[in-house]
Amino acid sequence: MVACLAAVLSSLSANVTYAQQQTAGPLVNGIPAKTISPNLFGIFFEDISYAADGGLYAELIQNRSFEYTPADRRNWHSLTAWEYLTKGYGYGSLSVETKAPVHPNNPHYVVLNVDDAGQEGVGLVNEGFDGIVIRAGEQYDFSVFTRLLSAQPIPVTVQLRSKKGEIYAETTFTADAKNWKKYSLALTPGKSDDSARLAIVAKTKGILAIDMVSLFPHKTFHGRANGLRSDLSQAIADLQPKFMRFPGGCLVHGDGLDNMYRWKNTIGPVEERKEQRNIWSYHQSTGLGYFEYFQFCEDIGAKPLPVVPAAVSCQNSGGTWVIGGTGQKALPLADMPAYIQEVLDLVEYANGPATSKWGAKRAAAGHPAPFHLEYLAIGNEDKQTPEFRERFKMIYDAVKKKYPNITLIGTSGPGFEGEDFEEGWAFANKYGWQMMDEHYYENPEWFLAHTHRYDQYNRNASKVYIGEYASKGNTLFNAMSEALYMTGLERNGDVVSMASYAPLLARTAHTSWNPNLIYFTGSSVSLTPNYYVQQLFSRNNGDVYYDNVVSFSPADSHTASASCVKDTKTGDVIIKLVNAGDTPVTATASLPPLGARSGMAVITVLSGESKTSTQPVIKTTDFKPGETLNYTLPPYSLSVIRAKTRD
């Protein structure tokens, strides 16, 4: 452990100015104490592994506006996930057109030409995302835009049905408008099915244009229109994250300049939003856009932390990672004033009064009050080129000048060391950026060896946001290695302001990256051991850290660690004890100096049968430690003791 730690400290960038020792805090009853970040543990959401469309975003129709293309995925096209329906001897034709769309941002639509409706009509069937999950007795909200291209109105039947055609729910409307018109209906199936289909069937001869076919469960999270999937949202809310970083990740700077994530394309009526390919080789409907992100943050009590491109694309654009990552492109300097204004407009959208230009757009979406934006990140893992640094500084200076109270976050590349890390920190030190974003995905042994990584960071330099980190796996051992590391983050909570595990979500049949915190299908949510570690730390955060409270026996254990914090809002003292080894370890602490009341505590223990367990056991019980804590940590366990200091 000592050798590993020495290697860690020597490998850290020379461009980061270290303090000779940690800043000493005041003594509280003889115990060293210091103020730490109250927002230390949060979440990072990126639309990767179908985390948005087909995931958190509750839309059940895939390719609802016929905008899929081979640019998204090689074999995709406008009718991917759709089937032309001609049962019952009906016949006609189906085409995809762009002559007169609902909105220029949504150019494609389908024209259904029914020559003969036959016995059952002619139409379209959508398979959803690996099937449409429906539950008996639950309401589903259907909507569609149609435009009548023939003389007579056309009766249209909408059905929820099985793969074999069994009808679970049915309703009808008459398409009678010569201009695009939205129709909204409700469907309540009589049976449950995890692989249902939605059918839209024209019952008479005629020609009908169809677009924006939508199906939402009526019960979205907090009952929001255009809302989020309830069970996934609740699993995220149960983490009690202090902040949420969004919408990426590599998704933000994109695969080329034309693929950068532009926030203005994601607000307003969904039929007017601009869709685009996803850097992870699928599609973004942008139905889950900036308004929905801000609203979700508010609903779960997390501070919003949006990430905007630093006016450069990903250095791996076009797959150039194969030959060394030379694909970064920069917006022309002539375009920078407009782009900087776009970033400034985002702050106004979040925080401006409803009478301001962009605040009015927020109010029109249903939220007159500000979203109280405090943080803004510029760039993500960007290669530290002169072009990047020039544009980053232009954006940073402009935002800081107009909005001095916004905390701005820079980037130090994709790893815990290396050229981009060193140059990124040198850039930060030169100009005094407020906070720097560090990312790393490593083996669990790395996390065990690097628990003291931030002990000697300069307390007077840029603060640290660990925007993405994870050990490479979802076993109990992985989770305990992360827990051990997180005690070091609390110990250094005066310099590490925020940290978020990544990625957050992955649809099991469409994973682009492993590991993830939460896995899901259309009908289930699976929580990992890593999830429960994040939950226990986030739910038991504090804003004051007490040093040297806990001692271990054997004293030379390299797989045991502890942290002790106080939540000044409740007065509770919280001790976290981690054993990432295969033998029990005894922890000892004296509680009276902390003000903890004897017998007024609870303990939550996360443990499992072995280091490879993926289904941990969590138990919370009353705990009576007395004046002296003398507690044995089971192998591969996290124990959280929460003691009262007042009634």
C-alpha positions, 0 to 999 in steps of 0.5 A: 500500500505504501509503495502504491501510494508513493507511486500515485503521488509521484505520478500526479501532474507536476502542473498541479500545485500541491500544498505541503500538507492539508489545511488544518481545521479548527479543533472540535472538542480536541478533534480536527474538523473542517468544512466540506462540500454539502453537494459531494455526491450526485449523478451523471446522466448521459444518453448512452445505452438507450438511457433516454429514448427507450429508457428514462424518457417514457415514450413507448414508440420507437422512431415516432417521427420517422427520422431514423437514417443510416447515419444513426446505424448502418441498416436503419431507415425511416421505417425502422421499428415499423411494419406495413399492415395489410391484413384482411385483403386490404392493399395500398402503398406506403411512402416517406415524404418531406414536401410539407412536414409538421415542422422543418426540424422534423422533415420526414413523415409517412403517407398512407395511400389506401386503395382498398381497406379490405376487411381490416383496414390498412395501416402501420404497426410499431414494435416499440423498444424491444416490444411495448410494455403494457399493464392491464387497467393502466391508461396509455395516452396516444397522440398523432399528427395527421393531414388529410390528402384525399377528399373524404375524412378517414376513420382511423382505429388505434389498437394495442395488440399482441404480436399475433394480433390479439387486441388488448385495447382499441379506440378510433378517431376521424382524420378530417383536417387538410392541415396538420392536426394533432389527435389525442386519445386514451387506451386502457388494455385489458391484458398485460403484455411485455411485448405488445404492438401499437397499430394505426389502421385506416378503415376506408379508401383515401390518402393520409399523412401521418407523423409524431406517433406517440404513446406514453403511460399516463402515470409518468414520474410526478405526472409530467406531460412528455414525462419520464418513466416512473420506476427508473425515475424513482430509482434515481430519486431514491439515491437522493443525489445532490446534483445531476450532470447532463446531457453528457459526456461524449454526447455533448461535444459530439461526433463532428461539429454538426453533431454537437449537442445544441440545447436550443434544439431540445426545447419547445413543442416536441414536434419542433425539436431537432432530432439527431444521431447519437454518438453511441450509434443510435438516435436522439429524439430530443424528447428528453430535452433541457426543459425536462432535464431541469424539471427532473432535477427539481423533482428529485431535489438535485442541483442542475449541472448542464454541460455545454460543448467548448466549441470543439467536437470530440477528438475521436470524431470519425473513429479516429481513436483508431489512429490516435485521436486527431479528429477534434474540429473547432468552430470558426472564430467568426462563429464564436460570438453567436455560440457564446451568446447561445451559452449565455442564453442558456443561463437566461433560460434557466434563471431569467425572469419570465419577462426575459426572452429565454425566461419567457420560453421556459415559462411557456413550457410551464415553469415561470419560476427560475430553475436556480442554475448554479453550475455550468460545465464547459467541455468534456474530456476535450483534447488540450489543443490551442484551438480548444483552449482559445475557445474555452477561455472565450466562453469562460470569460464571457459567462463569468463577466455576465453571470459572476455567481455561476460556478464554471467547470473546466475539463482535464481529459479522459484519464487520471494522468497523461498529457491532457490531464497535465496540460488541462491542470496547467491551463487551470492553474494559469487562469485560476479556473473555479473547478476542474472535471476529472474522469477515470475508469479503472480496476478496483485495485486502483481505487484501493491504492489511490484513496489518498489521491487528493490529500495533497491537492492545493486547497487554494487552487481549482476545486475538483469535480470527479464527473465520471468514475467507476471501477470495472465491474458490478460485484460487491468487491467493485462496490467496496473498492469504490466505497473505500475511495469515497471515504477519501473523497469525504476526507478531501471534501474541502477540495473535491466539491462533487463526484458522480459515478458513471454511467448511470443507466443502461438498457440490458439488450443495448449496452454501449458501455459497462459497468453501469449503476442501474440496468433495466429492460422495458419492464424491470429495474436492476440495482447494482451493489455500486448503486447501494454504495452511492445511495448510502453515501449520498443519503448520509452526507455531511458538511463537516469532516472530523479527522482521525476519529476511527482506528482499526485493528489490525492497524496495518489493514490496507483494505479498511477505511473510515470517514466521519462527518456531521450533518449540521442541519440535523446535528447527526454524526455519521461514521462510514466504515468500509472493509474491502478485504476478505477478513473481519476488521475491528473499528474503534472510536470515542463518541462523546467528543463528537457530541453523539448521544449514547444509544441514539444511533442506527446502523445500516450494513451492506454486505454479501456472501462473497466478493463476487456477489451481485445481490448484496444484503442491506440491513438497518437496525438500532445501534447502541455503541456506548461511549466507545465504538468497538465494532467488527466490520464483516468482510466486503462490507460497508457500515454506516452509523448515524448517531443523534446529537440532539432530539 
